[in-house]
Amino acid sequence: MVALVALLGLIAGRYVRTLAGAFGDDPDDLRAEARAAMSGVLRTVPMPAWPPAVELATAVVTVLVAWRAGLPYVYLAVAGTALAIIDWRTFRLPDVITLPSYPILALTLIPTGELPRALLGGVALAAVYGVLWFVRPAAMGLGDVKLAGLIGMATGALGWPAWVLAAVAGQLLGALYAVTLLATGRAGRRTEFPLGPFMLLGALTGLCLGS
């Protein structure tokens, strides 16, 4: 099963590479960008490109999540990898990936019997990030709030320890990165960096260790 999931992760990683590369920093037309991204995915040949860094990263994340949390969470592993790469490159979390992931994740969680708790977790974490965004909108974007709902759903289905661990780990990892930049002189107090990748690393921590 691990080998099969790893193989599927490698294949999915090729699509993640194509999808992540289709989004830019400041597109003129969001709909045209989304159509081009989906069209590129449909034309992609599922063979790893060289160097296969994205494919390997997707496979590793997928295996870890499937092993520790279960197969219902594999979709989030793949989508989360794509979102992390896009946000790191462009400081964006495209709605065309984030918003459809809500119903898809809900469908994958139905077999677990924990969908009500997942929905509650999603609302709760989105509310927490919504307050943080309202208090200091310069520190994060609405895309982070929308991503928080997905993370809350996934970890909430596993239980509140996983939910709390994901929420806290995401903030701590982001803060640690900011402190490292300041300490090494690579950034100032007003330097911005994407929070999404650290939120998703926190989600990975919650999914793998929270249960």
Sequence and secondary structure as in RCSB ss.txt:
>XXXX:A:sequence
MVALVALLGLIAGRYVRTLAGAFGDDPDDLRAEARAAMSGVLRTVPMPAWPPAVELATAVVTVLVAWRAGLPYVY
LAVAGTALAIIDWRTFRLPDVITLPSYPILALTLIPTGELPRALLGGVALAAVYGVLWFVRPAAMGLGDVKLAGL
IGMATGALGWPAWVLAAVAGQLLGALYAVTLLATGRAGRRTEFPLGPFMLLGALTGLCLGS
>XXXX:A:secstr
 HHHHHHHHHHHHHHHHHHHHT  SS S HHHHHHHHHHHHHH  SS  SS HHHHHHHHHHHHHHHHT GGGHH
HHHHHHHHHHHHHHHS   HHHHHHHHHHHHHHHGGGT HHHHHHHHHHHHHHHHHHHHH TTT  HHHHHHHHH
HHHHHHHH HHHHHHHHHHHHHHHHHHHHHHHHTTS  TT    SHHHHHHHHHHHHHH  
